[in-house]
Amino acid sequence: MPRPAPGWIDRLPTDRLIAEFSMWSADLIRLADDLARIAPFADILHIDVADGHFAPALLFFPDLVARLRDACDIPIHVHLMTADSVLLSQIDQFAEAGADLISIHAENAPVAVAALDRIAGLGVAAGMVLRVNTPVGEVTPFLHRLDMLTLLGTAIGVKGQGLDPKACDRLKEAAGLIEAGGRRVVLAADGGIREATVPVLRSAGAETVVLGSLAFGAADLDKRMEWLRGL
């Protein structure tokens, strides 16, 4: 499949919630089936990558991204949860595999400038992610280089947690920084995404939420997506 055309981020909707689906929550033994099920609704596919050091999980790998790229033309967002020492090589591998957006962590600050340079040089959109306890202001030096900013609402790399009570205030702070910067940076919320939390995250400024079980576990995905897009 062809990659999305350049400028795809600028064409993301602004009048509804952007639908970003986390493939970590798909049925991993029937990944192609779940991809086909969500494809009519997905604006972005979200791929978590964790090295077992920066984050406790071990997730996903470049070959998976390459197969997803072969199977669809939906933009692929790779969220790198990796140690500084391997970050640049991970960027190279996932860009080659077909990632359209690569997010690094604000906590990768010692190598963040080099990482963002590498992402830009590869012609891939850039994002940054903040752990739930990292001050929002730490993104400020990098904000002018970003296309997406993701705030985690739960501890990193662990499923099934409740939303941190600070999540909405942090989104509001981030939205203020983006507005002051004067350029579009998509603001995303990741973690603790439930039927009860999505409306408040949306009201706090989230343009997209990373959908896991809320979407993949829905008995009626059409109705669930109609509800989400109405927010």
C-alpha positions, 0 to 999 in steps of 0.5 A: 500500500502507498504511504499517506501523502505528505501533509497528512497531519494537516488534513486530520479532522478538527471538527471531531475526535481523531480516531487513533487505534492502539494495535496493542489492544487488537487480537494479536493472533488475528491482527489482519482481521482486527485491522480490517474491522477498524480500517473504516474508522481509523485516522491513525494506527498507534504502535507501541514500542518498548524495550523492557528497560525504559518501559516494563513491556516488550513491544512491538518490532519493525517487521510488524509495522512493515506488514501493516504498511503493506496492508493499509494506507492509514498513517502509522504512529510509532510511540518509542519507549526505549532507552537513549542508547538505542533511540536513534537506531530504533528511529531508523528501523521504524522509519524504514519499516513505514512509520509516518509519525515517530514519537520519542519521550520528553524523558529522552531529553539527553538525545532528544535534539539528535532524535528529532533531527534524525526524524526530520532527516528521514522525512517522518512527522515528529511527536513527543510523549510525556510520562504522567509525572513529567512536568508539561513545561519540559516539552516547551523547548521542543514544541516548535518541532513537533506535529503531535504531543501525547500526554500519558494518563497512566503509568507507562507500559501497563494496561488496565489502569485508571486515569490519573486525576491530574490528566485533565489539568495537564491537557489544559496546560499543554493546550495552552502551550500549543496555542501560544506557539501559534502552529498546529500540534495535535494533542493526544491523550493515551492511557485510562481511555474509558467511556467515562473518561473520554468526554472529560479528556476531550473537554480538556483539549484532547484532539485524539485519544488512543483507543484500546479496549474501548474500541476493540472490545466494543460489541458494536463498533459502528455505534461506539465510533458514532458516539466517539466522533460526536464528542 
